[in-house]
């Protein structure tokens, strides 16, 4: 069984004026998420964290900042996928060496039409190059962005081949049948859908929790949905988290998550994104603020400067 469970935030990455990673701000944000932010764990440098927009050196620098921060590494998985095989190996090896509880591996995402055999061979090559001992590996299934799905058959073959290495999978496809099938067919394999709504079916379908972009701001509500002391508390938490996510999801997701962080913290720096992603327009920001004012985040909204 894996260590990572429950509500996991796909952490947004704060940036400096020059679009480099604000390392102290990243540590501070992660510390908040693991405390008052209501999260059990953090997915560092995932899609919401703009990982593929950063260089290899920037990503490793951010990983080292977290590893040296004093925060519990047992609560962190980190994205290690890259288009270049050697970069994926280097990042995955760094995650292992720095003591992350999981390396989250995207498939190679430039060449499309990769068949199951080739993808199994790719993951096998990464594991063999990094070394299986002490490597907690999770697969990142996001075909809408990567264009390369982790087919269920391939996941099962990899689990059979590396039972002590392959701990689970993050599913950002939105296909709960896919997630539920893996959780059913692979006992002890931790499956994390990517939206808070799945928490309501976690017990029924065998999910280990969720890994969500919007958990950057819905964490306390999602946590209540996952571990509330009564059915009423769980239902209220789930409804609040789903409502907030629904409003944020009406806009480009990464930009909208960062805009929400700006609106709830008052810090305009959260609006910075690495090109080609861009921040919300003024009109979009106003529309999001108006929508969030009708959610459970309404009382947290602040002027941004």
Secondary structure, DSSP 8 states (H G I E B T S, - for coil): --S--EEEEE----B-TTS-B-HHHHHHHHHHHTTTT--SEEEETSTTTTGGGS-HHHHHHHHHHHHTSSS-GGGEEEE---SSHHHHHHHHHHHHHHT-SEEEEE---SS----HHHHHHHHHHHHHHH-STT--EEEEE-HHHHS----HHHHHHHHHH-TTTEEEEEE-S--HHHHHHHHHHSTT-EEEESSGGGGGGHHHHT--EEEESTHHHHHHHHHHHHH-SSHHHHHHHHHHHHHHHHHHTTS-HHHHHHHHHHHHH--GGGG---TT-----HHHHHHHHHHHTTSTTGGG-----
